[in-house]
Amino acid sequence: MLKFAEQILRLGTEAQERVSRAELVPDFLRIGFAEVISYTWLSKFVETVRQKYPKTSFFLEEALVEEVFASLKRGSIDLALVADIPAGQDVHAVPLGSVEFAFMASPLLGVPKRRCKPSDLRKWPIITLSNKSIIFAMINDWFGQGGAQAGSSYTCKSIHVAGVLARRGLGVALLPVRLYAQDIRRKTLSVIAVDPPLPALKFAALSSISNLDPFIREVANLAALASDFEK
């Protein structure tokens, strides 16, 4: 009954806002987002929102996906732009598209130019983000599919640092392909073909279903328009 009541209240608020056309816009908007968004379309998104709602100020926080989601659940942010959370969570999700990730390494590391299985890659150090990150989970899932475990590893808190370490030949990193296209062209990093293949990582704009403010849903839709991830 609580879920039905929340839906009724939300629909009533949206109907009133559309009929009256009142500009019920908050003075402050709190947004948490994943690192890959800060390197791609975040500035375009902020500019789009500012053009439509020039009086609104922003609090922008970049963090790991699980940290951003925890902030959303606590109510300390209004909107989370992160890798999609599994079904069953009390959130409203607007799809933002997907990002292709690949295992990459410096040619100096000597990873063979053939399709590698988990048992092959465990011979080299794996550069990963913390165990609370989506990247860490993707790496563990991939090795698990091949009945193997990752070997030695370096743990850091940002994709940028992981890329720097991989570029120096210190290990294999799971990186977004579009952000490292220049390294791939210059051959400072090579994409490692793997079996099984890696799934693309889906992203979404998440807001709490208990947040009845139609403005937040409107901003989520603006994020979907600004996103240049693969749709």
C-alpha positions, 0 to 999 in steps of 0.5 A: 500500500505504501508503494501505491500511495507514493505513486499516487502522490507523485502522479498528483504532484506531476499533474498539478505542476503540468496543469498550473505550469508553476515553476517550482524549481529548487535553489540547490541541486545535488548530483553525484556521478561516476568518474567516466561521466566527468570525462565525457558529457558532464559539462554539457549536462550542467550547461543544459540545466543552467540554460533552462534553470539559470537560478539553480546552483549545483553541488557536484560530487564524483565518487565510486558508484556504490558511494554515490548510490549510498548518498542517494539512499541517505538523501544527501544527493538528489540525483545519481548518474552511475552504472545502473543498479540491479532491479529491486532497489527503490529508485526511478531510473532513466537510461543513459546508455552504455560504455564499452570497457576492455582489458588493456596493457602496455605492449611492454608487459608482453601480454600475447596478441591472442584471445586470452582466457581468465587463466591466461591473464592471472599471470600478470598483475591486475590494476583495479579500483576498490572492492566497492567499485563496479570495476572490481565486481566486473573483473571478479565476475569475468575471472569467475566465469573462467573458473580462475581468480585474479593474481596479484593486484594494485588497488586505486580509487580512480580510472585515471590512476589505473590508466597511468599505471597500465601505461607504465607497464605495471599491470593489466587494467579494465578501462573505458575504450573511448577514454583511451582511444588515443593511447590505443592509436599511439600504441601506448596501450593495447586492447586485450582480446578476451574470452568470455567477452566483457559486457558493456556497462549500462548507466542510468540517472537514478532518483529515489521513488520517495522524492516526489519533486517533478523537477528531479525527474526533469533533470534526469531526462536532461541528463539522458539528452546530454549523454553521449554514451552508446544508446 
